[in-house]
Amino acid sequence: MDTLNITGLKYILSKDTAKKLPNLKVTSDMAEHRFERPRQSFEAVYNYCLVGKLHIPPTVCIGEFLDELEFWGIDVKDLEKCCHHRYVLFMREQENLKGFLRCTEAEDDHYQEVEKSVTNNRKSRMWKILDNQNNDIKTKVYFALSTVFILLAIFGVAFSTVSVTNQGGRTDSHVSTTSSAAYTTAMYGSTEGAWMNESLRNDSQTYAGGGKIFSNAARDKVLTMKNSNPENRWFLYVEHLTNVFFTAELILRLVCCPSLRRYFQGCLNWLDIIVLVASYGRYIVLLADMTGSSTTADPLLYLQMLRVLRLLRIIENVPAFKILCYSVRIGRKDLMTMILFLFMGMLLFSNFLYFVESNEEFRSIPDAWWFSIVTMTTVGFGDMVPRTSVGRIIGALCALSGVLFISLTIPIFVNTFQSLYLYASFNSNRLQNKQ
């Protein structure tokens, strides 16, 4: 018999039972072994020696319990099946946390090494202000100024569309219906065959269909020199001002950046360049309007929608945004699995509905794709509705399968984000308390 003294509490084991602890040296005579180990974790080990079943105590940290198993030489594979779920979740969270810490630490170490190699301290200080790396008053002022200009650029275009609409940028519904129907008939010979034609049956309004991606010309939606007047022309002046600011900011970033190679590896940096180039491309349209040129430059105007993505620059240094990006990156397999399920359901139910329903509701299988997608994602616009009993049963199964697929996949992504966000919040509060 062997006696184990665990922090003052004695446990008696027979020699055969003690053999289940590989790291415990069994002697021929009765001996007492003293160990300073946590009692709750050892009680689970002691029960494993007695009955041969290993369970994780509900009140013990899994990390502490795994350390105890390693100390006694017990293989974690001996865990009972009822405890596998807790073990797998714990290991997955620890792996995600270690990966996130490696990612952030590598980024910080790289910038520190690059900054040490920069001989111009003025450029280094300017870069920290531009990249919002400090908490001083200059960085806060610049961040507030940059936020104001980003919001001006976004809301300036947004409110300018109100003035364009009030000036008659949209044509009368009857004229639009007639002209678009004539256009589609001329292009295809019939308005019933092209599945890409968007139709609003309630208003009897049909957009210009065929191969067009957008419903009407960009000049009817975006404020230009031709459709502006002295009352709303100040929106264009606001755009000129914001373009000057973003141009100066880009030049400063390129001049003060510690590493141009590192800078051009960032997606947000490329996005800033693309949006700024698109903004300058609009001046080509303004110049064409002033000179009376008939040059078609609608793609340059459509690129104005990308300026909304400048909001990402505001939240790029927010910890929650970094955690969200990292959660999407490590959870891409789970997200791709969900997309694969939705894609399979879309193809399956759309084929059934097309052959069950009439051609008036589901004119083609690609039209039925739209119904399947909005139904499986629980959106349900109601623009396409099954009329037959069999079609309604298929639609119900489509909705239920979508809820099932999404509910099984999304929690994996949510749990990853939640665990990392809680750790980041705890670490931030700990650093603030130390300061």
C-alpha positions as CSV (number, residue, x, y, z in Angstrom):
1,M,0.0,0.0,0.0
2,D,1.2,3.5,-0.8
3,T,0.0,6.7,1.0
4,L,-0.2,9.9,-0.9
5,N,-0.1,13.1,1.2
6,I,-1.7,15.8,-1.0
7,T,-1.2,19.1,0.9
8,G,-2.0,17.5,4.2
9,L,-4.8,15.1,3.1
10,K,-3.8,11.5,2.9
11,Y,-5.0,9.1,0.1
12,I,-4.2,5.4,0.3
13,L,-3.6,3.4,-3.0
14,S,-2.8,-0.2,-3.5
15,K,0.3,-1.1,-5.5
16,D,-1.8,-2.3,-8.5
17,T,-3.9,0.9,-8.4
18,A,-0.9,3.1,-8.1
19,K,0.5,1.7,-11.3
20,K,-2.1,3.8,-13.2
21,L,0.1,6.8,-12.2
22,P,3.2,6.4,-14.4
23,N,5.1,9.3,-12.7
24,L,4.6,7.9,-9.2
25,K,7.4,5.7,-8.0
26,V,5.9,2.6,-6.3
27,T,8.1,1.1,-3.5
28,S,8.1,-2.4,-2.1
29,D,7.4,-1.2,1.4
30,M,4.7,1.0,2.7
31,A,5.7,4.6,2.1
32,E,4.2,8.1,2.3
33,H,4.7,10.4,-0.7
34,R,4.2,14.1,-0.1
35,F,3.0,16.4,-2.9
36,E,1.9,20.0,-2.9
37,R,-0.8,19.7,-5.5
38,P,-4.3,21.1,-5.8
39,R,-6.7,18.8,-4.1
40,Q,-9.8,19.1,-6.4
41,S,-7.8,18.2,-9.4
42,F,-6.1,15.2,-7.6
43,E,-9.5,13.9,-6.4
44,A,-10.4,13.3,-10.1
45,V,-7.1,11.6,-10.6
46,Y,-7.7,9.5,-7.4
47,N,-11.2,8.5,-8.6
48,Y,-9.6,7.5,-12.0
49,C,-7.2,5.2,-10.1
50,L,-10.1,3.6,-8.2
51,V,-12.8,3.1,-10.8
52,G,-10.8,3.6,-14.1
53,K,-12.9,6.5,-15.4
54,L,-11.4,10.0,-15.8
55,H,-13.7,13.0,-15.6
56,I,-13.0,16.8,-15.5
57,P,-14.3,18.3,-12.2
58,P,-17.0,20.9,-13.0
59,T,-15.4,23.5,-10.6
60,V,-11.8,23.1,-11.8
61,C,-10.1,25.0,-14.6
62,I,-9.5,22.7,-17.6
63,G,-6.0,24.1,-17.9
64,E,-5.2,23.3,-14.3
65,F,-6.6,19.8,-14.7
66,L,-4.5,19.2,-17.8
67,D,-1.4,20.2,-15.9
68,E,-2.3,17.7,-13.2
69,L,-2.7,15.0,-15.8
70,E,0.7,15.8,-17.2
71,F,2.3,15.8,-13.7
72,W,1.0,12.3,-12.9
73,G,1.7,11.0,-16.4
74,I,-2.0,10.3,-17.4
75,D,-2.9,10.5,-21.1
76,V,-5.6,12.9,-21.9
77,K,-7.1,10.3,-24.3
78,D,-8.4,8.5,-21.2
79,L,-11.0,11.2,-20.7
80,E,-14.6,9.9,-20.8
81,K,-16.7,10.9,-23.8
82,C,-18.9,13.1,-21.6
83,C,-16.0,15.4,-21.0
84,H,-14.6,15.5,-24.6
85,H,-16.8,18.5,-25.4
86,R,-15.3,20.7,-22.7
87,Y,-11.8,19.6,-23.6
88,V,-12.2,20.3,-27.3
89,L,-13.7,23.7,-26.8
90,F,-11.0,24.7,-24.3
91,M,-8.2,23.6,-26.7
92,R,-9.8,25.4,-29.6
93,E,-10.1,28.6,-27.6
94,Q,-6.5,28.4,-26.4
95,E,-5.3,27.8,-30.0
96,N,-7.3,30.8,-31.3
97,L,-6.0,33.0,-28.5
98,K,-2.4,32.0,-29.1
99,G,-2.7,32.6,-32.8
100,F,-4.3,36.1,-32.1
101,L,-1.5,37.0,-29.7
102,R,1.2,35.9,-32.2
103,C,-0.4,38.0,-34.9
104,T,-0.6,41.1,-32.8
105,E,2.8,40.7,-31.2
106,A,4.4,40.1,-34.6
107,E,2.8,43.2,-36.0
108,D,4.0,45.3,-33.0
109,D,7.5,43.8,-33.1
110,H,7.8,44.6,-36.8
111,Y,6.8,48.2,-36.4
112,Q,9.1,48.6,-33.5
113,E,12.1,47.2,-35.5
114,V,11.2,49.4,-38.4
115,E,10.9,52.5,-36.2
116,K,14.3,51.8,-34.7
117,S,15.8,51.8,-38.1
118,V,14.2,55.2,-39.0
119,T,16.7,58.0,-38.4
120,N,14.2,60.8,-38.8
121,N,12.4,61.1,-35.5
122,R,10.0,63.7,-37.0
123,K,8.8,61.3,-39.5
124,S,8.4,58.6,-36.8
125,R,6.3,60.9,-34.7
126,M,4.2,62.0,-37.7
127,W,3.5,58.4,-38.6
128,K,2.3,57.6,-35.1
129,I,-0.1,60.4,-35.4
130,L,-1.3,59.4,-38.8
131,D,-1.6,55.8,-37.8
132,N,-3.3,56.6,-34.4
133,Q,-0.6,54.8,-32.4
134,N,-0.4,57.3,-29.5
135,N,-2.9,58.6,-27.0
136,D,-1.6,62.2,-26.9
137,I,-3.6,65.2,-27.7
138,K,-2.2,65.6,-31.2
139,T,-3.2,62.1,-32.2
140,K,-6.7,62.6,-30.8
141,V,-7.1,65.9,-32.6
142,Y,-6.0,64.4,-35.9
143,F,-8.2,61.4,-35.5
144,A,-11.2,63.7,-34.9
145,L,-10.3,65.8,-37.9
146,S,-10.0,62.8,-40.1
147,T,-13.3,61.4,-38.9
148,V,-15.0,64.7,-39.7
149,F,-13.7,64.7,-43.3
150,I,-14.6,61.0,-43.8
151,L,-18.1,61.7,-42.7
152,L,-18.3,64.9,-44.9
153,A,-17.2,62.8,-47.9
154,I,-19.8,60.2,-47.3
155,F,-22.8,62.3,-46.2
156,G,-22.0,65.0,-48.8
157,V,-22.6,62.5,-51.6
158,A,-25.6,61.0,-49.7
159,F,-27.5,64.3,-49.3
160,S,-26.6,65.5,-52.8
161,T,-28.6,62.6,-54.2
162,V,-31.7,64.1,-52.5
163,S,-31.3,67.3,-54.4
164,V,-30.7,65.3,-57.7
165,T,-33.9,63.4,-57.1
166,N,-35.9,66.5,-56.3
167,Q,-34.7,68.1,-59.6
168,G,-36.3,65.3,-61.6
169,G,-33.4,62.9,-61.9
170,R,-35.9,60.1,-62.0
171,T,-38.3,60.0,-64.9
172,D,-42.0,59.5,-64.8
173,S,-42.9,55.9,-64.1
174,H,-45.1,55.6,-67.3
175,V,-42.3,57.0,-69.5
176,S,-39.8,54.7,-67.8
177,T,-42.0,51.7,-68.3
178,T,-42.6,52.4,-71.9
179,S,-39.0,53.2,-72.8
180,S,-37.5,50.3,-70.9
181,A,-40.0,47.9,-72.4
182,A,-39.2,49.2,-75.9
183,Y,-35.5,48.8,-75.2
184,T,-35.9,45.3,-74.0
185,T,-38.1,44.4,-77.0
186,A,-35.6,45.8,-79.4
187,M,-32.8,43.9,-77.8
188,Y,-34.4,40.5,-77.2
189,G,-37.7,40.6,-79.2
190,S,-39.7,39.8,-76.1
191,T,-39.8,41.0,-72.5
192,E,-40.6,37.5,-71.1
193,G,-37.4,35.7,-71.8
194,A,-34.6,37.6,-70.1
195,W,-34.3,36.4,-66.5
196,M,-32.0,39.3,-65.5
197,N,-34.8,41.8,-66.2
198,E,-35.7,43.3,-62.8
199,S,-39.4,44.0,-62.5
200,L,-41.6,45.6,-59.8
201,R,-45.0,44.1,-60.5
202,N,-46.8,46.2,-57.9
203,D,-45.9,49.4,-59.7
204,S,-46.0,48.0,-63.2
205,Q,-42.5,49.5,-63.6
206,T,-39.8,47.7,-65.5
207,Y,-36.2,48.8,-65.6
208,A,-34.1,48.7,-68.7
209,G,-33.2,45.1,-68.8
210,G,-31.0,42.9,-70.9
211,G,-27.4,42.9,-70.0
212,K,-27.3,46.1,-68.1
213,I,-26.1,45.9,-64.5
214,F,-27.6,49.2,-63.3
215,S,-31.1,50.4,-63.7
216,N,-30.4,53.8,-65.2
217,A,-27.5,56.2,-66.0
218,A,-25.2,57.3,-63.2
219,R,-25.6,60.9,-64.2
220,D,-29.2,60.7,-63.2
221,K,-28.2,59.5,-59.7
222,V,-24.9,61.4,-58.9
223,L,-24.6,65.2,-58.7
224,T,-22.6,66.6,-61.7
225,M,-22.0,70.0,-63.1
226,K,-24.7,69.5,-65.7
227,N,-27.6,68.7,-63.2
228,S,-26.4,71.0,-60.4
229,N,-27.6,74.6,-59.6
230,P,-26.3,77.3,-57.3
231,E,-28.4,75.9,-54.4
232,N,-26.8,72.4,-54.4
233,R,-23.5,73.1,-56.0
234,W,-21.9,73.5,-52.6
235,F,-21.9,69.7,-52.4
236,L,-19.3,69.7,-55.1
237,Y,-17.2,72.2,-53.2
238,V,-17.3,69.9,-50.2
239,E,-16.1,67.1,-52.3
240,H,-13.2,69.2,-53.6
241,L,-12.2,70.0,-50.0
242,T,-12.3,66.4,-48.9
243,N,-10.3,65.3,-51.9
244,V,-7.6,67.8,-51.0
245,F,-7.5,66.5,-47.4
246,F,-7.3,62.9,-48.4
247,T,-4.6,63.6,-51.0
248,A,-2.5,65.4,-48.5
249,E,-3.0,62.6,-46.0
250,L,-2.0,60.0,-48.6
251,I,1.2,61.9,-49.4
252,L,2.1,62.2,-45.7
253,R,1.5,58.5,-45.2
254,L,3.8,57.6,-48.1
255,V,6.5,60.0,-46.9
256,C,6.4,59.1,-43.2
257,C,5.6,55.4,-43.5
258,P,8.4,53.3,-41.8
259,S,8.2,50.7,-44.6
260,L,6.6,51.2,-48.0
261,R,6.6,47.4,-48.6
262,R,4.7,46.9,-45.4
263,Y,2.4,49.8,-46.3
264,F,1.4,48.4,-49.7
265,Q,0.6,45.0,-48.1
266,G,-2.3,46.5,-46.2
267,C,-5.7,46.2,-47.8
268,L,-7.0,49.4,-46.3
269,N,-4.1,51.3,-47.7
270,W,-4.9,50.1,-51.2
271,L,-8.6,50.9,-50.6
272,D,-7.6,54.5,-49.8
273,I,-5.7,54.8,-53.0
274,I,-8.5,53.3,-55.2
275,V,-11.2,55.5,-53.6
276,L,-9.0,58.6,-54.1
277,V,-8.3,57.8,-57.7
278,A,-12.0,57.2,-58.3
279,S,-12.7,60.6,-56.8
280,Y,-10.2,62.3,-59.2
281,G,-11.8,60.3,-62.0
282,R,-15.0,62.2,-61.4
283,Y,-13.2,65.4,-62.4
284,I,-13.1,63.9,-65.9
285,V,-16.9,63.8,-65.9
286,L,-17.1,67.4,-64.6
287,L,-14.6,68.5,-67.3
288,A,-16.7,66.7,-70.0
289,D,-19.9,68.4,-68.7
290,M,-18.2,71.8,-68.8
291,T,-16.8,71.3,-72.3
292,G,-20.0,69.8,-73.6
293,S,-18.3,66.5,-74.5
294,S,-20.5,63.4,-75.0
295,T,-17.9,61.1,-73.4
296,T,-19.4,58.2,-71.5
297,A,-17.7,58.0,-68.1
298,D,-20.4,56.4,-66.0
299,P,-18.1,53.8,-64.5
300,L,-16.1,56.6,-62.9
301,L,-19.3,57.9,-61.3
302,Y,-20.3,54.5,-60.1
303,L,-17.0,54.2,-58.2
304,Q,-18.3,56.9,-55.9
305,M,-20.1,54.2,-53.9
306,L,-16.7,52.9,-52.7
307,R,-16.1,56.0,-50.6
308,V,-18.3,54.5,-47.9
309,L,-15.5,52.0,-47.2
310,R,-13.5,54.8,-45.8
311,L,-15.3,54.1,-42.6
312,L,-13.0,51.2,-42.1
313,R,-10.2,53.6,-41.6
314,I,-12.0,55.0,-38.5
315,I,-12.4,51.6,-36.9
316,E,-9.1,49.9,-38.0
317,N,-7.5,50.4,-34.6
318,V,-10.5,49.4,-32.6
319,P,-9.7,46.1,-30.9
320,A,-13.2,44.7,-31.7
321,F,-12.5,45.3,-35.4
322,K,-9.2,43.5,-35.3
323,I,-10.8,40.6,-33.4
324,L,-13.6,40.4,-36.0
325,C,-11.1,40.3,-38.9
326,Y,-9.1,37.6,-37.2
327,S,-12.2,35.6,-36.3
328,V,-13.3,35.7,-40.0
329,R,-9.9,34.6,-41.1
330,I,-9.6,31.6,-38.7
331,G,-13.2,30.7,-39.2
332,R,-13.2,30.7,-43.0
333,K,-13.6,27.0,-43.1
334,D,-16.7,27.1,-41.1
335,L,-18.1,30.0,-43.1
336,M,-17.3,28.2,-46.4
337,T,-19.1,25.2,-45.0
338,M,-22.2,27.4,-44.4
339,I,-22.0,28.9,-47.8
340,L,-21.7,25.4,-49.4
341,F,-24.8,24.3,-47.5
342,L,-26.7,27.4,-48.7
343,F,-25.5,26.9,-52.3
344,M,-26.6,23.2,-52.3
345,G,-30.0,24.2,-50.9
346,M,-30.4,27.0,-53.4
347,L,-29.8,24.6,-56.4
348,L,-32.0,21.9,-54.9
349,F,-35.1,23.9,-54.0
350,S,-34.9,26.2,-57.1
351,N,-35.1,23.2,-59.4
352,F,-38.1,21.8,-57.6
353,L,-39.9,25.1,-57.5
354,Y,-39.3,25.8,-61.2
355,F,-40.9,22.6,-62.3
356,V,-43.8,22.7,-59.8
357,E,-44.8,26.4,-60.1
358,S,-46.1,28.3,-63.1
359,N,-43.8,30.3,-65.3
360,E,-45.5,33.5,-64.3
361,E,-44.1,33.3,-60.8
362,F,-40.9,31.4,-61.5
363,R,-39.9,32.2,-65.1
364,S,-36.6,30.3,-65.0
365,I,-34.4,28.4,-62.6
366,P,-32.1,31.4,-62.1
367,D,-35.2,33.4,-61.0
368,A,-35.9,30.6,-58.5
369,W,-32.3,31.0,-57.2
370,W,-33.3,34.4,-55.8
371,F,-36.3,33.0,-54.0
372,S,-34.3,30.2,-52.5
373,I,-31.6,32.5,-51.2
374,V,-33.9,35.1,-49.6
375,T,-36.0,32.3,-48.1
376,M,-33.0,30.3,-46.6
377,T,-31.6,33.5,-45.1
378,T,-35.0,34.3,-43.6
379,V,-35.3,37.6,-45.5
380,G,-38.3,36.8,-47.6
381,F,-39.0,39.8,-49.8
382,G,-42.3,38.3,-51.0
383,D,-41.7,39.3,-54.7
384,M,-41.9,35.6,-55.6
385,V,-44.4,33.4,-53.9
386,P,-45.3,29.8,-54.6
387,R,-49.0,29.3,-55.4
388,T,-49.4,25.5,-55.4
389,S,-49.6,23.3,-52.4
390,V,-46.5,21.4,-53.3
391,G,-44.7,24.6,-54.0
392,R,-45.6,25.9,-50.5
393,I,-44.3,22.7,-48.9
394,I,-41.1,23.1,-50.8
395,G,-40.9,26.7,-49.7
396,A,-41.4,25.7,-46.1
397,L,-38.7,23.1,-46.3
398,C,-36.4,25.7,-47.9
399,A,-37.0,28.1,-45.0
400,L,-36.4,25.4,-42.3
401,S,-33.3,24.1,-43.9
402,G,-31.8,27.6,-44.1
403,V,-32.5,28.2,-40.4
404,L,-30.9,24.9,-39.6
405,F,-27.8,25.4,-41.7
406,I,-27.1,28.9,-40.4
407,S,-27.9,28.1,-36.7
408,L,-25.4,25.2,-36.8
409,T,-22.5,27.2,-38.3
410,I,-22.8,30.8,-37.0
411,P,-22.3,29.9,-33.2
412,I,-18.8,28.6,-34.0
413,F,-17.8,31.9,-35.4
414,V,-19.6,33.8,-32.6
415,N,-17.9,31.9,-29.9
416,T,-14.5,32.6,-31.3
417,F,-15.2,36.3,-31.5
418,Q,-16.7,36.4,-28.0
419,S,-13.8,34.6,-26.3
420,L,-11.1,36.8,-28.0
421,Y,-13.1,40.0,-27.3
422,L,-13.5,39.1,-23.6
423,Y,-9.7,38.4,-23.3
424,A,-8.9,41.7,-25.0
425,S,-11.3,43.6,-22.7
426,F,-9.8,41.9,-19.6
427,N,-6.2,42.7,-20.8
428,S,-7.1,46.3,-21.5
429,N,-8.6,46.8,-18.1
430,R,-5.6,45.2,-16.5
431,L,-3.2,47.5,-18.3
432,Q,-5.3,50.5,-17.3
433,N,-5.3,49.5,-13.6
434,K,-1.5,49.1,-13.7
435,Q,-1.2,52.6,-15.1
